[in-house]
Amino acid sequence: MASKQISIGIGIPMIVVGAILAVFLAPTQPDLTDTIEFVGSLIGILGVVIFIAGLFARKTPQIAS
């Protein structure tokens, strides 16, 4: 059972923000291009990992007290 909250709420926005950083913001800062591309790609890759983790997340059974 997939966790839509994790996949859609965290994974996809991280992918989008990483792409915006790497593609649009990096060319505007010539001195920091390599650093901005690295940070943007890192955020995007972590977003993909979180998105995939959300697909495999399962709900744990509640313990009766």
C-alpha positions in Angstrom: 0.0 0.0 0.0 1.6 3.2 -1.1 1.8 6.4 0.9 0.5 9.2 -1.2 1.3 11.8 1.4 5.0 10.9 1.2 5.2 10.5 -2.5 3.1 13.5 -3.6 3.7 15.8 -0.6 7.5 15.5 -0.3 9.0 13.6 -3.2 7.5 15.5 -6.2 8.1 19.0 -4.7 11.7 18.1 -4.0 12.2 16.9 -7.6 10.7 20.1 -8.9 12.8 22.4 -6.7 15.9 20.5 -7.6 15.2 20.9 -11.3 14.5 24.6 -10.9 17.8 25.1 -9.1 19.9 23.1 -11.5 18.3 24.4 -14.7 17.1 27.9 -14.2 19.1 29.4 -11.2 22.5 28.0 -12.0 23.1 29.9 -15.3 22.2 33.2 -13.6 25.1 32.9 -11.1 28.3 32.4 -13.1 30.6 32.2 -10.0 28.5 29.6 -8.2 27.2 27.5 -11.2 28.9 24.3 -10.1 27.7 24.5 -6.5 24.1 25.4 -7.4 24.0 22.5 -10.0 25.3 20.1 -7.4 22.8 21.2 -4.7 20.0 21.2 -7.2 20.8 17.7 -8.4 21.3 16.5 -4.9 17.8 17.7 -3.9 16.3 16.1 -7.0 18.0 12.8 -6.3 16.8 12.8 -2.7 13.3 13.7 -4.0 13.4 10.6 -6.2 14.5 8.4 -3.3 11.8 9.7 -1.1 9.2 9.3 -3.8 10.2 5.7 -4.3 10.2 5.1 -0.5 6.7 6.5 -0.4 5.6 3.9 -2.9 6.8 1.1 -0.7 5.6 2.5 2.6 3.1 0.4 4.5 0.8 1.4 7.4 1.8 -0.3 10.7 -1.0 -2.0 12.7 -2.2 -0.1 15.7 -1.4 -1.7 19.0 -4.4 -1.9 21.3 -3.7 -0.6 24.8 
